[in-house]
């Protein structure tokens, strides 16, 4: 991933987004053509050990997010 310019923090964020708490539970991380990172966990991990996936905030259509103070 370093060769492709992907930082460790970006990989760790993708791992958390896939519901895993750290890289020791990851069998493989794949940089996809669209720039996303797919994560394949080691098998045998129960749902009780998985963290819930992160939910991304979505803005309503037509609304712009503010980047500074009002």
mmCIF file as Biopython writes it, N, C-alpha, C and O atoms, coordinates in Angstrom:
data_model
#
loop_
_atom_site.group_PDB
_atom_site.id
_atom_site.type_symbol
_atom_site.label_atom_id
_atom_site.label_alt_id
_atom_site.label_comp_id
_atom_site.label_asym_id
_atom_site.label_entity_id
_atom_site.label_seq_id
_atom_site.pdbx_PDB_ins_code
_atom_site.Cartn_x
_atom_site.Cartn_y
_atom_site.Cartn_z
_atom_site.occupancy
_atom_site.B_iso_or_equiv
_atom_site.auth_seq_id
_atom_site.auth_asym_id
_atom_site.pdbx_PDB_model_num
ATOM 1   N N  . UNK A ? 1  ? 0.828   -1.191  0.000  1.0 0.0 1  A 1 
ATOM 2   C CA . UNK A ? 1  ? 0.000   0.000   0.000  1.0 0.0 1  A 1 
ATOM 3   C C  . UNK A ? 1  ? 0.871   1.253   0.000  1.0 0.0 1  A 1 
ATOM 4   O O  . UNK A ? 1  ? 0.516   2.257   -0.618 1.0 0.0 1  A 1 
ATOM 5   N N  . UNK A ? 2  ? 2.004   1.197   0.688  1.0 0.0 2  A 1 
ATOM 6   C CA . UNK A ? 2  ? 2.890   2.360   0.737  1.0 0.0 2  A 1 
ATOM 7   C C  . UNK A ? 2  ? 3.348   2.742   -0.667 1.0 0.0 2  A 1 
ATOM 8   O O  . UNK A ? 2  ? 3.475   3.926   -0.979 1.0 0.0 2  A 1 
ATOM 9   N N  . UNK A ? 3  ? 3.591   1.769   -1.495 1.0 0.0 3  A 1 
ATOM 10  C CA . UNK A ? 3  ? 4.015   2.031   -2.875 1.0 0.0 3  A 1 
ATOM 11  C C  . UNK A ? 3  ? 2.954   2.805   -3.644 1.0 0.0 3  A 1 
ATOM 12  O O  . UNK A ? 3  ? 3.279   3.565   -4.556 1.0 0.0 3  A 1 
ATOM 13  N N  . UNK A ? 4  ? 1.694   2.617   -3.284 1.0 0.0 4  A 1 
ATOM 14  C CA . UNK A ? 4  ? 0.583   3.304   -3.948 1.0 0.0 4  A 1 
ATOM 15  C C  . UNK A ? 4  ? 0.219   4.621   -3.270 1.0 0.0 4  A 1 
ATOM 16  O O  . UNK A ? 4  ? -0.716  5.299   -3.694 1.0 0.0 4  A 1 
ATOM 17  N N  . UNK A ? 5  ? 0.956   4.986   -2.214 1.0 0.0 5  A 1 
ATOM 18  C CA . UNK A ? 5  ? 0.707   6.259   -1.539 1.0 0.0 5  A 1 
ATOM 19  C C  . UNK A ? 5  ? -0.414  6.215   -0.508 1.0 0.0 5  A 1 
ATOM 20  O O  . UNK A ? 5  ? -0.965  7.252   -0.141 1.0 0.0 5  A 1 
ATOM 21  N N  . UNK A ? 6  ? -0.751  5.016   -0.043 1.0 0.0 6  A 1 
ATOM 22  C CA . UNK A ? 6  ? -1.796  4.866   0.971  1.0 0.0 6  A 1 
ATOM 23  C C  . UNK A ? 6  ? -1.128  4.852   2.344  1.0 0.0 6  A 1 
ATOM 24  O O  . UNK A ? 6  ? -0.231  4.048   2.596  1.0 0.0 6  A 1 
ATOM 25  N N  . UNK A ? 7  ? -1.565  5.736   3.220  1.0 0.0 7  A 1 
ATOM 26  C CA . UNK A ? 7  ? -0.971  5.822   4.556  1.0 0.0 7  A 1 
ATOM 27  C C  . UNK A ? 7  ? -1.562  4.770   5.488  1.0 0.0 7  A 1 
ATOM 28  O O  . UNK A ? 7  ? -2.676  4.285   5.288  1.0 0.0 7  A 1 
ATOM 29  N N  . UNK A ? 8  ? -0.782  4.435   6.511  1.0 0.0 8  A 1 
ATOM 30  C CA . UNK A ? 8  ? -1.212  3.447   7.508  1.0 0.0 8  A 1 
ATOM 31  C C  . UNK A ? 8  ? -2.539  3.853   8.150  1.0 0.0 8  A 1 
ATOM 32  O O  . UNK A ? 8  ? -3.402  3.004   8.374  1.0 0.0 8  A 1 
ATOM 33  N N  . UNK A ? 9  ? -2.705  5.133   8.446  1.0 0.0 9  A 1 
ATOM 34  C CA . UNK A ? 9  ? -3.953  5.612   9.056  1.0 0.0 9  A 1 
ATOM 35  C C  . UNK A ? 9  ? -5.167  5.360   8.180  1.0 0.0 9  A 1 
ATOM 36  O O  . UNK A ? 9  ? -6.251  5.066   8.682  1.0 0.0 9  A 1 
ATOM 37  N N  . UNK A ? 10 ? -4.986  5.476   6.869  1.0 0.0 10 A 1 
ATOM 38  C CA . UNK A ? 10 ? -6.092  5.206   5.940  1.0 0.0 10 A 1 
ATOM 39  C C  . UNK A ? 10 ? -6.470  3.730   5.954  1.0 0.0 10 A 1 
ATOM 40  O O  . UNK A ? 10 ? -7.649  3.382   5.893  1.0 0.0 10 A 1 
ATOM 41  N N  . UNK A ? 11 ? -5.469  2.872   6.034  1.0 0.0 11 A 1 
ATOM 42  C CA . UNK A ? 11 ? -5.733  1.424   6.092  1.0 0.0 11 A 1 
ATOM 43  C C  . UNK A ? 11 ? -6.428  1.076   7.405  1.0 0.0 11 A 1 
ATOM 44  O O  . UNK A ? 11 ? -7.395  0.314   7.415  1.0 0.0 11 A 1 
ATOM 45  N N  . UNK A ? 12 ? -5.936  1.633   8.513  1.0 0.0 12 A 1 
ATOM 46  C CA . UNK A ? 12 ? -6.567  1.363   9.812  1.0 0.0 12 A 1 
ATOM 47  C C  . UNK A ? 12 ? -8.004  1.861   9.840  1.0 0.0 12 A 1 
ATOM 48  O O  . UNK A ? 12 ? -8.867  1.212   10.432 1.0 0.0 12 A 1 
ATOM 49  N N  . UNK A ? 13 ? -8.280  3.007   9.208  1.0 0.0 13 A 1 
ATOM 50  C CA . UNK A ? 13 ? -9.652  3.513   9.142  1.0 0.0 13 A 1 
ATOM 51  C C  . UNK A ? 13 ? -10.538 2.559   8.351  1.0 0.0 13 A 1 
ATOM 52  O O  . UNK A ? 13 ? -11.677 2.308   8.745  1.0 0.0 13 A 1 
ATOM 53  N N  . UNK A ? 14 ? -10.034 2.026   7.246  1.0 0.0 14 A 1 
ATOM 54  C CA . UNK A ? 14 ? -10.804 1.065   6.446  1.0 0.0 14 A 1 
ATOM 55  C C  . UNK A ? 14 ? -11.078 -0.201  7.247  1.0 0.0 14 A 1 
ATOM 56  O O  . UNK A ? 14 ? -12.163 -0.777  7.159  1.0 0.0 14 A 1 
ATOM 57  N N  . UNK A ? 15 ? -10.095 -0.629  8.026  1.0 0.0 15 A 1 
ATOM 58  C CA . UNK A ? 15 ? -10.278 -1.824  8.867  1.0 0.0 15 A 1 
ATOM 59  C C  . UNK A ? 15 ? -11.395 -1.586  9.874  1.0 0.0 15 A 1 
ATOM 60  O O  . UNK A ? 15 ? -12.242 -2.456  10.079 1.0 0.0 15 A 1 
ATOM 61  N N  . UNK A ? 16 ? -11.403 -0.412  10.504 1.0 0.0 16 A 1 
ATOM 62  C CA . UNK A ? 16 ? -12.466 -0.084  11.475 1.0 0.0 16 A 1 
ATOM 63  C C  . UNK A ? 16 ? -13.823 0.022   10.779 1.0 0.0 16 A 1 
ATOM 64  O O  . UNK A ? 16 ? -14.836 -0.410  11.329 1.0 0.0 16 A 1 
ATOM 65  N N  . UNK A ? 17 ? -13.850 0.593   9.575  1.0 0.0 17 A 1 
ATOM 66  C CA . UNK A ? 17 ? -15.112 0.694   8.829  1.0 0.0 17 A 1 
ATOM 67  C C  . UNK A ? 17 ? -15.693 -0.678  8.516  1.0 0.0 17 A 1 
ATOM 68  O O  . UNK A ? 17 ? -16.907 -0.821  8.370  1.0 0.0 17 A 1 
ATOM 69  N N  . UNK A ? 18 ? -14.847 -1.671  8.412  1.0 0.0 18 A 1 
ATOM 70  C CA . UNK A ? 18 ? -15.307 -3.037  8.149  1.0 0.0 18 A 1 
ATOM 71  C C  . UNK A ? 18 ? -15.634 -3.791  9.439  1.0 0.0 18 A 1 
ATOM 72  O O  . UNK A ? 18 ? -15.909 -4.990  9.408  1.0 0.0 18 A 1 
ATOM 73  N N  . UNK A ? 19 ? -15.604 -3.087  10.567 1.0 0.0 19 A 1 
ATOM 74  C CA . UNK A ? 19 ? -16.039 -3.685  11.824 1.0 0.0 19 A 1 
ATOM 75  C C  . UNK A ? 19 ? -14.975 -4.452  12.574 1.0 0.0 19 A 1 
ATOM 76  O O  . UNK A ? 19 ? -15.294 -5.201  13.498 1.0 0.0 19 A 1 
ATOM 77  N N  . UNK A ? 20 ? -13.716 -4.285  12.201 1.0 0.0 20 A 1 
ATOM 78  C CA . UNK A ? 20 ? -12.635 -4.974  12.892 1.0 0.0 20 A 1 
ATOM 79  C C  . UNK A ? 20 ? -11.892 -3.968  13.752 1.0 0.0 20 A 1 
ATOM 80  O O  . UNK A ? 20 ? -11.754 -2.805  13.373 1.0 0.0 20 A 1 
ATOM 81  N N  . UNK A ? 21 ? -11.411 -4.409  14.911 1.0 0.0 21 A 1 
ATOM 82  C CA . UNK A ? 21 ? -10.813 -3.453  15.839 1.0 0.0 21 A 1 
ATOM 83  C C  . UNK A ? 21 ? -9.340  -3.174  15.574 1.0 0.0 21 A 1 
ATOM 84  O O  . UNK A ? 21 ? -8.854  -2.115  15.971 1.0 0.0 21 A 1 
ATOM 85  N N  . UNK A ? 22 ? -8.605  -4.072  14.921 1.0 0.0 22 A 1 
ATOM 86  C CA . UNK A ? 22 ? -7.215  -3.779  14.567 1.0 0.0 22 A 1 
ATOM 87  C C  . UNK A ? 22 ? -6.732  -4.710  13.459 1.0 0.0 22 A 1 
ATOM 88  O O  . UNK A ? 22 ? -7.437  -5.635  13.054 1.0 0.0 22 A 1 
ATOM 89  N N  . UNK A ? 23 ? -5.521  -4.449  12.977 1.0 0.0 23 A 1 
ATOM 90  C CA . UNK A ? 23 ? -5.009  -5.176  11.812 1.0 0.0 23 A 1 
ATOM 91  C C  . UNK A ? 23 ? -4.646  -6.623  12.096 1.0 0.0 23 A 1 
ATOM 92  O O  . UNK A ? 23 ? -4.428  -7.384  11.153 1.0 0.0 23 A 1 
ATOM 93  N N  . UNK A ? 24 ? -4.572  -7.031  13.347 1.0 0.0 24 A 1 
ATOM 94  C CA . UNK A ? 24 ? -4.241  -8.427  13.646 1.0 0.0 24 A 1 
ATOM 95  C C  . UNK A ? 24 ? -5.354  -9.381  13.214 1.0 0.0 24 A 1 
ATOM 96  O O  . UNK A ? 24 ? -5.131  -10.588 13.124 1.0 0.0 24 A 1 
ATOM 97  N N  . UNK A ? 25 ? -6.532  -8.857  12.950 1.0 0.0 25 A 1 
ATOM 98  C CA . UNK A ? 25 ? -7.669  -9.683  12.533 1.0 0.0 25 A 1 
ATOM 99  C C  . UNK A ? 25 ? -7.860  -9.684  11.021 1.0 0.0 25 A 1 
ATOM 100 O O  . UNK A ? 25 ? -8.817  -10.268 10.513 1.0 0.0 25 A 1 
ATOM 101 N N  . UNK A ? 26 ? -6.944  -9.026  10.298 1.0 0.0 26 A 1 
ATOM 102 C CA . UNK A ? 26 ? -7.081  -8.880  8.847  1.0 0.0 26 A 1 
ATOM 103 C C  . UNK A ? 26 ? -6.186  -9.872  8.129  1.0 0.0 26 A 1 
ATOM 104 O O  . UNK A ? 26 ? -4.978  -9.922  8.357  1.0 0.0 26 A 1 
ATOM 105 N N  . UNK A ? 27 ? -6.800  -10.664 7.255  1.0 0.0 27 A 1 
ATOM 106 C CA . UNK A ? 27 ? -6.041  -11.592 6.419  1.0 0.0 27 A 1 
ATOM 107 C C  . UNK A ? 27 ? -5.435  -10.837 5.248  1.0 0.0 27 A 1 
ATOM 108 O O  . UNK A ? 27 ? -4.283  -11.065 4.879  1.0 0.0 27 A 1 
ATOM 109 N N  . UNK A ? 28 ? -6.234  -9.917  4.654  1.0 0.0 28 A 1 
ATOM 110 C CA . UNK A ? 28 ? -5.759  -9.195  3.483  1.0 0.0 28 A 1 
ATOM 111 C C  . UNK A ? 28 ? -6.516  -7.881  3.348  1.0 0.0 28 A 1 
ATOM 112 O O  . UNK A ? 28 ? -7.723  -7.827  3.582  1.0 0.0 28 A 1 
ATOM 113 N N  . UNK A ? 29 ? -5.809  -6.826  2.972  1.0 0.0 29 A 1 
ATOM 114 C CA . UNK A ? 29 ? -6.422  -5.538  2.633  1.0 0.0 29 A 1 
ATOM 115 C C  . UNK A ? 29 ? -6.087  -5.269  1.175  1.0 0.0 29 A 1 
ATOM 116 O O  . UNK A ? 29 ? -4.934  -5.392  0.761  1.0 0.0 29 A 1 
ATOM 117 N N  . UNK A ? 30 ? -7.100  -4.901  0.397  1.0 0.0 30 A 1 
ATOM 118 C CA . UNK A ? 30 ? -6.934  -4.760  -1.047 1.0 0.0 30 A 1 
ATOM 119 C C  . UNK A ? 30 ? -7.290  -3.340  -1.461 1.0 0.0 30 A 1 
ATOM 120 O O  . UNK A ? 30 ? -8.379  -2.850  -1.161 1.0 0.0 30 A 1 
ATOM 121 N N  . UNK A ? 31 ? -6.365  -2.686  -2.153 1.0 0.0 31 A 1 
ATOM 122 C CA . UNK A ? 31 ? -6.634  -1.373  -2.717 1.0 0.0 31 A 1 
ATOM 123 C C  . UNK A ? 31 ? -7.352  -1.576  -4.037 1.0 0.0 31 A 1 
ATOM 124 O O  . UNK A ? 31 ? -6.782  -2.115  -4.985 1.0 0.0 31 A 1 
ATOM 125 N N  . UNK A ? 32 ? -8.594  -1.148  -4.098 1.0 0.0 32 A 1 
ATOM 126 C CA . UNK A ? 32 ? -9.414  -1.337  -5.293 1.0 0.0 32 A 1 
ATOM 127 C C  . UNK A ? 32 ? -9.119  -0.256  -6.333 1.0 0.0 32 A 1 
ATOM 128 O O  . UNK A ? 32 ? -8.511  0.767   -6.016 1.0 0.0 32 A 1 
ATOM 129 N N  . UNK A ? 33 ? -9.547  -0.483  -7.567 1.0 0.0 33 A 1 
ATOM 130 C CA . UNK A ? 33 ? -9.308  0.464   -8.651 1.0 0.0 33 A 1 
ATOM 131 C C  . UNK A ? 33 ? -9.916  1.838   -8.387 1.0 0.0 33 A 1 
ATOM 132 O O  . UNK A ? 33 ? -9.388  2.853   -8.841 1.0 0.0 33 A 1 
ATOM 133 N N  . UNK A ? 34 ? -11.041 1.869   -7.645 1.0 0.0 34 A 1 
ATOM 134 C CA . UNK A ? 34 ? -11.700 3.150   -7.367 1.0 0.0 34 A 1 
ATOM 135 C C  . UNK A ? 34 ? -11.101 3.866   -6.161 1.0 0.0 34 A 1 
ATOM 136 O O  . UNK A ? 34 ? -11.589 4.926   -5.770 1.0 0.0 34 A 1 
ATOM 137 N N  . UNK A ? 35 ? -10.046 3.300   -5.565 1.0 0.0 35 A 1 
ATOM 138 C CA . UNK A ? 35 ? -9.388  3.918   -4.426 1.0 0.0 35 A 1 
ATOM 139 C C  . UNK A ? 35 ? -9.893  3.440   -3.076 1.0 0.0 35 A 1 
ATOM 140 O O  . UNK A ? 35 ? -9.304  3.773   -2.047 1.0 0.0 35 A 1 
ATOM 141 N N  . UNK A ? 36 ? -10.967 2.670   -3.057 1.0 0.0 36 A 1 
ATOM 142 C CA . UNK A ? 36 ? -11.469 2.139   -1.786 1.0 0.0 36 A 1 
ATOM 143 C C  . UNK A ? 36 ? -10.589 0.973   -1.343 1.0 0.0 36 A 1 
ATOM 144 O O  . UNK A ? 36 ? -9.830  0.416   -2.136 1.0 0.0 36 A 1 
ATOM 145 N N  . UNK A ? 37 ? -10.702 0.616   -0.078 1.0 0.0 37 A 1 
ATOM 146 C CA . UNK A ? 37 ? -9.916  -0.489  0.463  1.0 0.0 37 A 1 
ATOM 147 C C  . UNK A ? 37 ? -10.861 -1.574  0.941  1.0 0.0 37 A 1 
ATOM 148 O O  . UNK A ? 37 ? -11.688 -1.349  1.825  1.0 0.0 37 A 1 
ATOM 149 N N  . UNK A ? 38 ? -10.733 -2.761  0.346  1.0 0.0 38 A 1 
ATOM 150 C CA . UNK A ? 38 ? -11.506 -3.915  0.793  1.0 0.0 38 A 1 
ATOM 151 C C  . UNK A ? 38 ? -10.702 -4.644  1.854  1.0 0.0 38 A 1 
ATOM 152 O O  . UNK A ? 38 ? -9.476  -4.719  1.771  1.0 0.0 38 A 1 
ATOM 153 N N  . UNK A ? 39 ? -11.396 -5.182  2.854  1.0 0.0 39 A 1 
ATOM 154 C CA . UNK A ? 39 ? -10.731 -5.854  3.958  1.0 0.0 39 A 1 
ATOM 155 C C  . UNK A ? 39 ? -11.299 -7.259  4.107  1.0 0.0 39 A 1 
ATOM 156 O O  . UNK A ? 39 ? -12.510 -7.444  4.218  1.0 0.0 39 A 1 
ATOM 157 N N  . UNK A ? 40 ? -10.403 -8.246  4.107  1.0 0.0 40 A 1 
ATOM 158 C CA . UNK A ? 40 ? -10.805 -9.634  4.301  1.0 0.0 40 A 1 
ATOM 159 C C  . UNK A ? 40 ? -10.285 -10.105 5.654  1.0 0.0 40 A 1 
ATOM 160 O O  . UNK A ? 40 ? -9.074  -10.188 5.855  1.0 0.0 40 A 1 
ATOM 161 N N  . UNK A ? 41 ? -11.190 -10.414 6.586  1.0 0.0 41 A 1 
ATOM 162 C CA . UNK A ? 41 ? -10.748 -10.870 7.909  1.0 0.0 41 A 1 
ATOM 163 C C  . UNK A ? 41 ? -10.345 -12.334 7.882  1.0 0.0 41 A 1 
ATOM 164 O O  . UNK A ? 41 ? -10.705 -13.076 6.968  1.0 0.0 41 A 1 
ATOM 165 N N  . UNK A ? 42 ? -9.600  -12.734 8.891  1.0 0.0 42 A 1 
ATOM 166 C CA . UNK A ? 42 ? -9.332  -14.156 9.078  1.0 0.0 42 A 1 
ATOM 167 C C  . UNK A ? 42 ? -10.656 -14.836 9.382  1.0 0.0 42 A 1 
ATOM 168 O O  . UNK A ? 42 ? -11.530 -14.226 9.998  1.0 0.0 42 A 1 
ATOM 169 N N  . UNK A ? 43 ? -10.827 -16.086 8.964  1.0 0.0 43 A 1 
ATOM 170 C CA . UNK A ? 43 ? -12.059 -16.817 9.215  1.0 0.0 43 A 1 
ATOM 171 C C  . UNK A ? 43 ? -12.189 -17.220 10.667 1.0 0.0 43 A 1 
ATOM 172 O O  . UNK A ? 43 ? -11.227 -17.146 11.431 1.0 0.0 43 A 1 
ATOM 173 N N  . UNK A ? 44 ? -13.395 -17.650 11.047 1.0 0.0 44 A 1 
ATOM 174 C CA . UNK A ? 44 ? -13.621 -18.152 12.389 1.0 0.0 44 A 1 
ATOM 175 C C  . UNK A ? 44 ? -13.899 -17.091 13.423 1.0 0.0 44 A 1 
ATOM 176 O O  . UNK A ? 44 ? -13.986 -17.400 14.612 1.0 0.0 44 A 1 
ATOM 177 N N  . UNK A ? 45 ? -14.035 -15.888 13.018 1.0 0.0 45 A 1 
ATOM 178 C CA . UNK A ? 45 ? -14.304 -14.815 13.981 1.0 0.0 45 A 1 
ATOM 179 C C  . UNK A ? 45 ? -15.817 -14.689 14.175 1.0 0.0 45 A 1 
ATOM 180 O O  . UNK A ? 45 ? -16.556 -14.528 13.204 1.0 0.0 45 A 1 
ATOM 181 N N  . UNK A ? 46 ? -16.268 -14.760 15.399 1.0 0.0 46 A 1 
ATOM 182 C CA . UNK A ? 46 ? -17.703 -14.701 15.660 1.0 0.0 46 A 1 
ATOM 183 C C  . UNK A ? 46 ? -18.207 -13.262 15.591 1.0 0.0 46 A 1 
ATOM 184 O O  . UNK A ? 46 ? -17.430 -12.317 15.729 1.0 0.0 46 A 1 
ATOM 185 N N  . UNK A ? 47 ? -19.500 -13.104 15.379 1.0 0.0 47 A 1 
ATOM 186 C CA . UNK A ? 47 ? -20.104 -11.773 15.317 1.0 0.0 47 A 1 
ATOM 187 C C  . UNK A ? 47 ? -19.957 -11.028 16.635 1.0 0.0 47 A 1 
ATOM 188 O O  . UNK A ? 47 ? -19.943 -9.797  16.653 1.0 0.0 47 A 1 
ATOM 189 N N  . UNK A ? 48 ? -19.846 -11.763 17.743 1.0 0.0 48 A 1 
ATOM 190 C CA . UNK A ? 48 ? -19.679 -11.115 19.045 1.0 0.0 48 A 1 
ATOM 191 C C  . UNK A ? 48 ? -18.353 -10.377 19.142 1.0 0.0 48 A 1 
ATOM 192 O O  . UNK A ? 48 ? -18.245 -9.402  19.885 1.0 0.0 48 A 1 
ATOM 193 N N  . UNK A ? 49 ? -17.348 -10.822 18.407 1.0 0.0 49 A 1 
ATOM 194 C CA . UNK A ? 49 ? -16.033 -10.201 18.452 1.0 0.0 49 A 1 
ATOM 195 C C  . UNK A ? 49 ? -15.907 -9.029  17.476 1.0 0.0 49 A 1 
ATOM 196 O O  . UNK A ? 49 ? -14.971 -8.237  17.582 1.0 0.0 49 A 1 
ATOM 197 N N  . UNK A ? 50 ? -16.831 -8.912  16.538 1.0 0.0 50 A 1 
ATOM 198 C CA . UNK A ? 50 ? -16.762 -7.841  15.550 1.0 0.0 50 A 1 
ATOM 199 C C  . UNK A ? 50 ? -17.372 -6.565  16.096 1.0 0.0 50 A 1 
ATOM 200 O O  . UNK A ? 50 ? -18.377 -6.592  16.805 1.0 0.0 50 A 1 
ATOM 201 N N  . UNK A ? 51 ? -16.754 -5.457  15.757 1.0 0.0 51 A 1 
ATOM 202 C CA . UNK A ? 51 ? -17.327 -4.155  16.084 1.0 0.0 51 A 1 
ATOM 203 C C  . UNK A ? 51 ? -18.405 -3.833  15.052 1.0 0.0 51 A 1 
ATOM 204 O O  . UNK A ? 51 ? -18.313 -4.292  13.913 1.0 0.0 51 A 1 
ATOM 205 N N  . UNK A ? 52 ? -19.422 -3.057  15.419 1.0 0.0 52 A 1 
ATOM 206 C CA . UNK A ? 52 ? -20.425 -2.695  14.414 1.0 0.0 52 A 1 
ATOM 207 C C  . UNK A ? 52 ? -19.794 -1.784  13.367 1.0 0.0 52 A 1 
ATOM 208 O O  . UNK A ? 52 ? -18.908 -0.998  13.700 1.0 0.0 52 A 1 
ATOM 209 N N  . UNK A ? 53 ? -20.230 -1.869  12.100 1.0 0.0 53 A 1 
ATOM 210 C CA . UNK A ? 53 ? -19.656 -1.016  11.064 1.0 0.0 53 A 1 
ATOM 211 C C  . UNK A ? 53 ? -19.940 0.460   11.358 1.0 0.0 53 A 1 
ATOM 212 O O  . UNK A ? 53 ? -20.971 0.799   11.939 1.0 0.0 53 A 1 
ATOM 213 N N  . UNK A ? 54 ? -19.021 1.323   10.953 1.0 0.0 54 A 1 
ATOM 214 C CA . UNK A ? 54 ? -19.229 2.756   11.126 1.0 0.0 54 A 1 
ATOM 215 C C  . UNK A ? 54 ? -20.295 3.227   10.155 1.0 0.0 54 A 1 
ATOM 216 O O  . UNK A ? 54 ? -20.384 2.745   9.026  1.0 0.0 54 A 1 
ATOM 217 N N  . UNK A ? 55 ? -21.086 4.156   10.601 1.0 0.0 55 A 1 
ATOM 218 C CA . UNK A ? 55 ? -22.087 4.751   9.718  1.0 0.0 55 A 1 
ATOM 219 C C  . UNK A ? 55 ? -21.566 6.111   9.286  1.0 0.0 55 A 1 
ATOM 220 O O  . UNK A ? 55 ? -21.146 6.919   10.114 1.0 0.0 55 A 1 
ATOM 221 N N  . UNK A ? 56 ? -21.595 6.352   8.002  1.0 0.0 56 A 1 
ATOM 222 C CA . UNK A ? 56 ? -21.127 7.631   7.484  1.0 0.0 56 A 1 
ATOM 223 C C  . UNK A ? 56 ? -22.279 8.610   7.439  1.0 0.0 56 A 1 
ATOM 224 O O  . UNK A ? 56 ? -23.408 8.255   7.103  1.0 0.0 56 A 1 
ATOM 225 N N  . UNK A ? 57 ? -21.975 9.844   7.781  1.0 0.0 57 A 1 
ATOM 226 C CA . UNK A ? 57 ? -22.995 10.886  7.692  1.0 0.0 57 A 1 
ATOM 227 C C  . UNK A ? 57 ? -23.262 11.204  6.238  1.0 0.0 57 A 1 
ATOM 228 O O  . UNK A ? 57 ? -22.340 11.326  5.431  1.0 0.0 57 A 1 
ATOM 229 N N  . UNK A ? 58 ? -24.502 11.334  5.924  1.0 0.0 58 A 1 
ATOM 230 C CA . UNK A ? 58 ? -24.871 11.704  4.559  1.0 0.0 58 A 1 
ATOM 231 C C  . UNK A ? 58 ? -25.637 13.006  4.613  1.0 0.0 58 A 1 
ATOM 232 O O  . UNK A ? 58 ? -26.539 13.186  5.432  1.0 0.0 58 A 1 
ATOM 233 N N  . UNK A ? 59 ? -25.269 13.896  3.741  1.0 0.0 59 A 1 
ATOM 234 C CA . UNK A ? 59 ? -25.940 15.193  3.689  1.0 0.0 59 A 1 
ATOM 235 C C  . UNK A ? 59 ? -27.174 15.076  2.805  1.0 0.0 59 A 1 
ATOM 236 O O  . UNK A ? 59 ? -27.187 14.342  1.817  1.0 0.0 59 A 1 
ATOM 237 N N  . UNK A ? 60 ? -28.192 15.805  3.177  1.0 0.0 60 A 1 
ATOM 238 C CA . UNK A ? 60 ? -29.419 15.812  2.378  1.0 0.0 60 A 1 
ATOM 239 C C  . UNK A ? 60 ? -29.111 16.422  1.019  1.0 0.0 60 A 1 
ATOM 240 O O  . UNK A ? 60 ? -28.296 17.340  0.926  1.0 0.0 60 A 1 
ATOM 241 N N  . UNK A ? 61 ? -29.756 15.921  -0.049 1.0 0.0 61 A 1 
ATOM 242 C CA . UNK A ? 61 ? -29.506 16.475  -1.381 1.0 0.0 61 A 1 
ATOM 243 C C  . UNK A ? 61 ? -29.805 17.974  -1.403 1.0 0.0 61 A 1 
ATOM 244 O O  . UNK A ? 61 ? -30.803 18.437  -0.852 1.0 0.0 61 A 1 
ATOM 245 N N  . UNK A ? 62 ? -28.925 18.703  -2.047 1.0 0.0 62 A 1 
ATOM 246 C CA . UNK A ? 62 ? -29.139 20.143  -2.169 1.0 0.0 62 A 1 
ATOM 247 C C  . UNK A ? 62 ? -28.594 20.967  -1.028 1.0 0.0 62 A 1 
ATOM 248 O O  . UNK A ? 62 ? -28.473 22.186  -1.148 1.0 0.0 62 A 1 
ATOM 249 N N  . UNK A ? 63 ? -28.262 20.322  0.080  1.0 0.0 63 A 1 
ATOM 250 C CA . UNK A ? 63 ? -27.704 21.044  1.220  1.0 0.0 63 A 1 
ATOM 251 C C  . UNK A ? 63 ? -26.201 20.982  1.153  1.0 0.0 63 A 1 
ATOM 252 O O  . UNK A ? 63 ? -25.623 19.952  0.808  1.0 0.0 63 A 1 
ATOM 253 N N  . UNK A ? 64 ? -25.565 22.095  1.486  1.0 0.0 64 A 1 
ATOM 254 C CA . UNK A ? 64 ? -24.112 22.130  1.518  1.0 0.0 64 A 1 
ATOM 255 C C  . UNK A ? 64 ? -23.673 22.143  2.970  1.0 0.0 64 A 1 
ATOM 256 O O  . UNK A ? 64 ? -24.312 22.757  3.823  1.0 0.0 64 A 1 
ATOM 257 N N  . UNK A ? 65 ? -22.579 21.460  3.235  1.0 0.0 65 A 1 
ATOM 258 C CA . UNK A ? 65 ? -22.059 21.476  4.599  1.0 0.0 65 A 1 
ATOM 259 C C  . UNK A ? 65 ? -21.245 22.743  4.805  1.0 0.0 65 A 1 
ATOM 260 O O  . UNK A ? 65 ? -20.613 23.253  3.879  1.0 0.0 65 A 1 
ATOM 261 N N  . UNK A ? 66 ? -21.271 23.236  6.023  1.0 0.0 66 A 1 
ATOM 262 C CA . UNK A ? 66 ? -20.510 24.422  6.357  1.0 0.0 66 A 1 
ATOM 263 C C  . UNK A ? 66 ? -19.105 24.009  6.748  1.0 0.0 66 A 1 
ATOM 264 O O  . UNK A ? 66 ? -18.919 23.014  7.448  1.0 0.0 66 A 1 
ATOM 265 N N  . UNK A ? 67 ? -18.120 24.764  6.302  1.0 0.0 67 A 1 
ATOM 266 C CA . UNK A ? 67 ? -16.756 24.419  6.648  1.0 0.0 67 A 1 
ATOM 267 C C  . UNK A ? 67 ? -16.157 25.403  7.664  1.0 0.0 67 A 1 
ATOM 268 O O  . UNK A ? 67 ? -15.017 25.227  8.094  1.0 0.0 67 A 1 
ATOM 269 N N  . UNK A ? 68 ? -16.903 26.413  8.039  1.0 0.0 68 A 1 
ATOM 270 C CA . UNK A ? 68 ? -16.381 27.383  8.979  1.0 0.0 68 A 1 
ATOM 271 C C  . UNK A ? 68 ? -17.464 27.873  9.902  1.0 0.0 68 A 1 
ATOM 272 O O  . UNK A ? 68 ? -18.600 27.403  9.845  1.0 0.0 68 A 1 
ATOM 273 N N  . UNK A ? 69 ? -17.115 28.826  10.764 1.0 0.0 69 A 1 
ATOM 274 C CA . UNK A ? 69 ? -18.132 29.355  11.683 1.0 0.0 69 A 1 
ATOM 275 C C  . UNK A ? 69 ? -19.218 30.114  10.944 1.0 0.0 69 A 1 
ATOM 276 O O  . UNK A ? 69 ? -18.964 30.646  9.863  1.0 0.0 69 A 1 
ATOM 277 N N  . UNK A ? 70 ? -20.437 30.178  11.505 1.0 0.0 70 A 1 
ATOM 278 C CA . UNK A ? 70 ? -21.559 30.828  10.808 1.0 0.0 70 A 1 
ATOM 279 C C  . UNK A ? 70 ? -21.365 32.311  10.614 1.0 0.0 70 A 1 
ATOM 280 O O  . UNK A ? 70 ? -22.229 32.977  10.044 1.0 0.0 70 A 1 
#
